[in-house]
Amino acid sequence: MPTRADRIRAALEARFAPLALEITDDSARHAGHAGARPEGETHYSVVLVSPAFSGMNRLARSRAVHEALREEFASGLHALALTLRAPEELG
């Protein structure tokens, strides 16, 4: 069975065709916090660079990612720390 990180990766790759994608499970750092579960897989950091973000503001990018991960939020994903960039925004 795929992990939540695997499912997040698959959903983001399908929706955004990223040039770069990093997913980090931060759940252990949030143990005891709101939304944390003993089994983990609730808090993640995502760094995503995609041409799909060109011309989109920060809020629109975040909304698009949350929409792509709607099923994960419905099944226990609690929080995402997002860094979302278009390719032209890289140094």
N, C-alpha and C positions, 0 to 999 in steps of 0.2 A: 504494500500500500504506500503510495507516495506521501511524503511529509507535507506539511502546510507550506514550507519553503518551496518545495518542488511544484506545488499547485500554484503558488504565487508567481513563480518564475514562468510557468507555462502560460498563465493568463496574461501576464505582462508582455511576454514575447509575442503572443498571438495578436494582442491589441496594438502594441506600439513598435514592433520590429526594432528593438533597441540596438544602438551602436555599442552601448555599455550598460551592464546591469549587475548591481551588487545587492545581495539580500543578506541581512544579518539578523539572526534570531536573538533578540535582546531580552527574552522572557525571564531568564534567570536573574537579571538585574532588577526586575519588577516584582519579584516574589513578595506576596503580602500586600501589594497595591491593588487598587480597584481594577477589576477585569482580569487579574492574573488567575491562572488555574494551576493546580499542583502538577499537572502533566505538561505544562508549558505551552509553547506554540501560540502565544497570545499577543506578543509585542515584537515588532520588527522595524528595522531600518532599511530603507530602500534608496539606492542611488540609481537613477535611470536617465540615460541620455538617449533622446529619440528625435528624429526629424518631425514626428507627429506633434511635438511641442512648439515648433516654429510658429510664431504669431499668436501663441496663446499666453495669457497672463498666468500668474502663479495660482490663482484660485481656480481657473479653468483646468489647469493641469492637474491639480489635486483632485478636483471633482471627477475628472476622467479616470484617474487611477482608482479612486474609491468605487466608481461605477464598475470598472473592470474586475474589482475584487469583491463585489457585492455578495456573492455566495460565501466567500471566506468570512466576511463580517457576520453573516447570518449564522455561521457555524462555529463562532468562538473567537475569531480574530478581533482583538480589542483596540489595538493602537498601531499606527504607522508613523514613523518619522521619515519624511520624504525630502529628498533632494532631487529635483526634476529640472533637467536642462535640455535645451535645443543644441544641436551641434555647433551652431555659430556662437554660442555663449561660452564655449571652451576657449581657454587661453591660447 
